[in-house]
Amino acid sequence: MSNNPTAIKMTGATAMWSMLLEEGVDCVFGVCGITNVPMLHDLYSLSGIKFVHTANESAAMGMADGYSRSSGKIGVVVVHSAAGLSYAMANLQNAYAAGSRVLVIVGQQDAPRAWVERFMGIDIKPMVSQVSKSCWEITTAADVQLSVNRALRDIKAPSPRPVVLSMTTEVQKATIEYRQLPPKGRSLELDILPSESALLAAVKLITEAKSPVIFASRIVADLDAVAELVKFAEVVGAPVYTGNEDKLIFPSGNPLSRGMVVQQSVFMRNMAASADVLITIGNELFKYSDAPAEPVVSESTKVIQIDLDSRELAKFCSTELAMLANPKLALTALSERLCDVIDAEKRAVRVAQITEDYRKREQFVENCLNQDWQSTPIRWGAAFREIENALPDDVIVVDELASFYGQLPKVIKFNRPGSYFGHCEALGWGLPATLGVALGSPNKPVVGILGDGGALFCIQALWSAAKYEIPAVMVILNNGGYGCMRGLFMMHGFEVESPMDPAGGESYDVGELSLCEMASSFGVAAKRVDDPTKIQPVIKEMIALRKPALVEIMVCPDGSGLYDMVMEFYQ
């Protein structure tokens, strides 16, 4: 091996960083701990990759996730073993749920003998196996390159997920002979077209449908297929529902948009029951929090599935046609074939009804936004109205409003791919993700619209915002407590025989907390707004700073103007 002229001697850690640099990684997030010191020292000796220090691992994970979503690059996180990885778990769960391309690198203690107990040592595989696509520990320096190569391949393959690599300090420091592995060799070609027979079968089902419905997931955004989905929906004349909208899947200003389906079986069942032909695009669409007594999709609904991952096809319900294909290519091919054969009159009738339903919802939303909009404390509807009016056309919005989970695009219109990123599962993602999105899209204004409770889960991210002068504006709606938890806590009062005393919900109040003062103590520009007429000018002022800034909007504790919309959207 030493006679090979292409071999270069370097440490295992440097070999890893060199491969990530070749892959296009230019930013790494993390916290320094005793088990990752060697790899961070090697990182500092290289040029081309910036290391962003965070106050804790949860912030690092959220920032890497947001960075990956907005930049399209792999987000990389470096954490300490045991406790460090534990802190990152909630936002690792979010990255997993969102299908984010994130590589988590865990520094690990050396203990080569099975009977030796590591200090702070745990077996990380059981810990992360359910929130990662793959996970393994590199214990031999000679395995570094192949391990990193496989990790990058797994991240970039269809149905991307975070991958976790653990590397002992001994491996980090060991010298190996580095030989470049071609980056193209770990990129899979995804230009998979459906067969002609499958296309013809799909066309037949769709043209015979009386009430076709489209249900789409994040793969549409991942493959830059939003325009193709819009064209397909317009050709078919069908409403478009979305799954967990962690990215913009369908323009919310398009009259065919129905937005995100609430992830409970009753709402899924109602959506599916409205279709005689249900066209699903992508996977993980039928996820719900309860245990339904009957199938979510009845046998009377014919299902067409399009996905790049064969493991996801025909697994959640009886499927009439499962198409292993790139949705971007499949939607284009279907649109071309449907244009000349679909019944234009029937399509026009469907579109007219869908558009009328959309118009009614828009009028309802408009009424909510305008109702007593100048009153104080500020109504949620008024806050939404003024925030939207303050946003520039090229803005990117990060949404973590747990009390309004996934419904913001029904109020604020997002029509441009990449203009919206949403919260998935665990709280504490929104604030660091806003910063990561800003680092991934440095030439666009980035605004996080966050709840006060969720922001407190990872408020330490403001330290990184100030340290690196990340130009993002965090708009936090302060209702004096954990609103979503208050609601959930009280919800159980309606599920048991004896209703719960409403005073019980007060246990989630946080009192007179000043997020502005907290932000200022970190060195972040901050202003509090308690007059709705001041929201718009203050947000515009903060965006113009091109520096980290926080706007605290004091809204009604009882959610005035919010619950009306929630109840309407959740029907």
Number of C-alpha atoms within 10 A of each C-alpha: 7 9 6 9 8 11 14 15 13 16 23 30 28 25 25 21 20 20 21 20 16 14 17 13 19 17 23 21 24 29 22 20 17 12 21 25 17 22 25 20 12 19 20 12 9 13 9 14 18 14 18 17 20 23 17 20 29 29 34 30 36 32 35 36 33 31 31 25 30 23 17 15 20 26 29 27 26 28 29 26 26 19 13 20 23 17 18 22 18 20 29 31 20 23 30 23 20 25 23 29 27 31 26 25 22 24 29 31 23 18 15 12 8 7 7 9 13 14 12 11 14 15 11 20 16 9 15 20 14 11 21 24 18 18 20 16 20 21 19 14 21 16 15 22 22 13 16 19 20 14 23 23 19 22 24 20 17 18 22 20 24 31 28 24 21 22 26 25 21 21 24 28 18 15 18 21 17 21 15 13 13 12 15 10 9 18 14 12 8 14 13 14 19 21 13 10 9 15 19 15 14 22 19 14 18 23 17 13 18 14 19 26 26 26 24 27 25 27 24 23 22 21 13 16 22 23 19 19 26 18 16 22 22 20 19 28 24 23 24 27 21 22 24 27 26 24 23 25 34 32 24 22 18 17 19 25 24 25 24 26 24 22 17 17 22 15 16 19 17 14 20 24 19 13 22 21 24 27 23 22 28 23 25 16 19 18 15 15 9 10 8 12 7 9 12 21 23 15 14 11 18 22 26 23 24 26 24 23 16 15 11 17 21 17 10 15 15 15 17 17 19 19 23 21 21 24 28 24 17 25 24 17 17 19 19 14 15 21 14 10 11 19 13 14 9 16 18 14 12 19 20 15 12 18 17 13 15 19 13 11 18 16 12 14 22 14 14 23 22 15 14 14 21 14 13 14 17 27 27 27 27 26 25 22 22 20 21 14 15 17 19 13 11 12 17 26 24 29 29 32 26 22 21 17 19 23 22 20 22 19 20 18 15 23 17 19 17 22 20 27 25 27 26 23 19 19 21 25 32 33 36 32 32 35 33 32 31 29 24 22 19 15 10 19 21 30 29 29 25 25 29 28 28 24 25 15 17 21 21 20 28 28 20 22 25 19 15 14 17 23 26 29 31 29 27 26 24 26 24 21 22 23 26 18 17 18 13 12 17 19 14 13 15 10 10 9 8 9 12 16 9 11 8 12 19 14 12 17 16 13 9 10 12 13 22 20 15 16 24 16 13 17 17 23 19 22 19 20 20 15 16 23 16 13 26 18 14 19 25 16 13 23 24 12 13 16 18 26 29 28 25 24 27 23 26 18 17 13 16 17 25 20 15 14 21 14 9 11 18 13 10
